[in-house]
């Protein structure tokens, strides 16, 4: 999807080109615009790889086997933006270049879970879980593109369209009291290379070759590190990843445009004319600034009662702008059928949410979030991470001991200062500065998916 005229103007591409003049100016403007669109197109693919290598660096994920989290993330966690504190994660990054992987799911005895698998472009390929297969045990054979071997009996073959992929498993936990129970269930999920599962003599895990990235540190977060890269570093990484992660057929026109502007170059080394270099430098700088301020993109989306709700995430087609923004603020998003994420940045008067004020979110009895799974309300700071607070409380959910009003309605209080005693069970602590809210509906009912139900507007209290 091409950038709109409004977006191109926001990027400020044309304003910097007054000195160029004539055909030279047209060349620079075109190169700048196309470079910006190429960046947005490739951003999710790059973010997936950087997030993988960052998680491996900090020890929260591994290749081709599970890394099970034993407790919820805290404000010091920066491995992925907008982490939830509703479920314990079971994460693995797949390298399907050598052979398929066997995924064994145990009987989950009614415990709510999801084990989504995303391809390298952030599209959901498979989403086994309570919604799709219930509590029954099941075994999948996860293969990359082009694999045509024999599928062992009792397995369901799933082809991922890319050779690199990411599994984000989520098992519901009510908190520390349930950690041990969930940990025991996590151990029942198995991920094994096919040859090892078959017990072939001498079978051993194939060596995993990682894409060469600019040096990563444990901090800042992956998106902040990518924002510091040069144009050459970004497109070199993008170019390397294309070799094992082919674009979808629908992306052919976009790939032709990207190749035409030379940012991928030969053997991933750019060879641009002086005018192309100028245009690319302008477009790259402006688009990095724009996506780094994701609020600029979010402002373009319509709101309902102040909430921005995406019903078409998880699989993006050619909606490249949207895919890039989700990779920035919510990498690893589910299909809407599994979860929707109403997001709130402003109050009923259009003013940014801030700990300088007090707020209430009122749900009438017949307007509580309609879910078959469960719901939660999570607060994030301006960097999309959890906000430190004295209660170590980062979310409220229907599994918490909330106080409901006599008429069955529910009031949730969001503020920095400690509220009166009667409100404290329903208090979501906010930082002194700006923040935003995510209302997660896991396995939403049709009323939510059909937009018949919309979250209520938040009210700023006097």
C-alpha positions, 0 to 999 in steps of 0.5 A, spaced: 500 500 500 503 506 497 504 512 502 498 517 502 499 524 500 498 526 507 503 521 509 508 524 504 507 531 506 508 529 514 514 526 512 517 532 509 520 529 503 519 535 498 520 541 503 528 539 503 529 539 495 528 546 493 535 547 491 535 541 487 531 543 481 528 540 475 529 533 473 534 532 479 529 534 484 524 529 481 529 524 482 531 526 489 523 526 491 522 519 487 528 516 491 526 519 498 518 517 497 520 510 495 526 509 500 520 511 505 516 506 503 521 500 502 523 501 509 516 501 512 515 494 507 521 491 510 521 494 517 517 488 520 521 482 517 527 486 520 524 487 527 522 480 527 530 478 526 532 483 531 527 481 536 529 474 536 537 475 536 535 480 542 531 475 546 537 470 545 542 475 548 538 476 554 536 469 555 528 469 554 528 465 547 532 460 543 532 457 536 528 450 535 526 449 542 522 452 548 524 457 552 518 458 558 517 464 562 516 462 569 513 469 571 510 475 568 515 480 565 516 487 570 518 494 568 525 492 567 523 487 561 524 490 554 524 484 550 518 486 546 513 492 546 507 491 550 508 485 553 502 482 557 501 480 564 495 475 563 499 469 560 506 466 561 510 465 555 512 459 551 517 462 546 521 459 540 524 462 534 524 456 528 529 455 523 526 451 518 532 451 513 534 444 514 528 440 516 521 440 519 520 441 527 515 436 531 510 440 535 507 436 541 501 439 544 498 436 551 491 435 553 491 442 557 485 440 561 481 446 560 487 451 561 486 457 556 492 457 551 494 460 545 500 457 541 500 462 535 506 461 529 508 467 525 512 467 519 518 472 518 513 477 516 509 477 522 503 474 519 500 468 523 500 462 519 497 457 525 494 458 531 493 452 535 489 453 542 483 453 546 479 456 541 481 452 535 482 445 538 480 445 545 483 442 550 485 436 546 492 433 545 495 434 538 501 433 534 503 438 528 509 437 523 511 445 522 515 445 515 518 451 511 517 452 504 518 447 499 519 441 504 516 435 501 518 429 505 513 424 508 509 426 514 509 421 520 502 418 522 498 422 527 501 429 525 498 434 521 502 438 516 503 445 516 507 449 511 510 456 514 511 460 507 518 463 510 524 459 513 524 463 519 518 463 524 516 465 531 512 461 536 509 465 541 505 461 546 501 464 551 498 460 557 493 464 562 495 465 569 492 468 575 499 470 577 504 468 582 499 463 586 498 459 579 505 459 576 507 452 579 501 449 575 502 453 569 509 451 569 508 444 570 503 444 563 508 448 559 513 442 560 508 438 556 509 442 550 514 439 546 518 441 540 523 437 536 527 436 530 523 431 525 530 427 525 531 427 532 523 425 533 524 419 529 530 417 533 535 416 527 542 414 528 546 420 529 541 425 528 543 432 531 540 439 531 543 442 525 547 448 526 543 455 526 546 460 522 544 467 524 543 473 520 549 478 521 546 484 524 549 491 527 552 489 534 546 489 539 546 490 546 541 488 552 538 495 552 535 499 549 529 495 546 530 492 539 525 498 536 530 503 539 536 499 537 533 499 529 532 506 530 539 508 531 541 504 524 544 507 518 540 506 512 546 501 509 545 497 516 537 497 515 537 495 508 543 490 508 539 486 514 533 486 510 537 484 504 540 478 507 533 476 510 530 476 503 534 470 502 530 465 506 524 469 507 521 470 500 515 475 499 508 473 498 506 473 491 502 479 492 508 483 494 511 482 487 510 489 485 512 492 491 519 488 490 520 491 483 519 498 486 524 496 491 529 493 487 528 499 482 531 504 487 537 500 488 537 500 496 538 492 496 544 493 491 548 487 489 550 482 494 546 486 499 551 492 497 548 499 495 551 502 489 547 509 488 548 515 484 549 521 488 542 524 487 539 517 489 544 517 495 541 524 497 534 522 496 534 515 500 538 519 505 532 524 506 527 519 505 530 514 510 531 520 516 524 522 515 521 515 515 525 513 521 523 519 525 516 518 523 515 511 525 519 512 531 513 516 533 508 511 532 503 516 535 503 520 528 501 514 525 496 512 530 493 519 529 490 517 522 486 511 525 479 512 526 477 512 534 470 509 537 469 512 544 476 514 543 479 507 542 483 505 536 481 498 535 484 494 529 480 488 527 484 486 521 491 484 524 495 478 524 494 477 517 496 484 513 496 482 505 499 488 502 497 493 508 504 495 509 503 501 513 499 497 518 503 492 518 509 496 520 506 500 525 503 493 529 511 491 529 513 497 532 508 497 538 505 490 538 510 485 535 507 478 535 499 480 535 494 475 534 488 474 529 482 478 531 479 471 532 484 470 538 484 477 541 483 484 539 486 490 543 483 496 543 488 501 545 487 508 548 491 514 548 486 520 550 481 522 554 473 524 552 476 531 551 481 528 546 487 530 551 493 525 552 492 520 558 497 523 564 498 521 571 496 528 572 489 526 572 484 521 575 480 517 570 474 512 571 472 507 566 465 505 567 462 498 564 455 497 565 452 490 567 450 489 560 456 492 557 462 488 560 467 486 555 464 480 551 469 474 551 469 466 551 476 467 554 478 473 558 479 480 558 484 484 561 486 492 562 494 493 561 497 500 562 504 502 558 508 508 559 510 512 553 515 507 551 510 501 551 513 498 557 510 496 563 510 502 568 513 501 575 508 502 581 508 501 589 503 495 588 507 492 582 500 492 579 500 492 571 493 490 569 486 488 571 482 483 569 476 479 570 480 474 574 482 479 579 478 480 585 474 486 583 469 490 586 462 490 582 457 495 583 450 493 586 447 493 579 453 489 576 456 494 573 464 495 574 468 501 575 476 501 574 480 507 576 486 509 573 490 514 576 497 516 579 495 517 586 492 512 591 485 512 591 480 511 597 480 505 600 473 502 597 476 503 590 483 500 591 481 493 588 479 496 582 485 501 581 490 501 576 496 505 578 499 510 573 505 514 572 506 521 573 507 522 566 503 520 559 501 513 558 496 509 554 491 503 555 490 496 552 484 492 553 485 485 551 479 481 549 482 474 549 477 469 544 472 475 543 465 474 542 462 475 535 459 482 538 466 484 539 468 482 532 462 485 529 463 492 532 456 491 535 460 492 542 465 498 543 469 499 549 466 505 553 469 512 553 474 513 559 472 519 563 477 524 567 475 525 574 475 532 577 
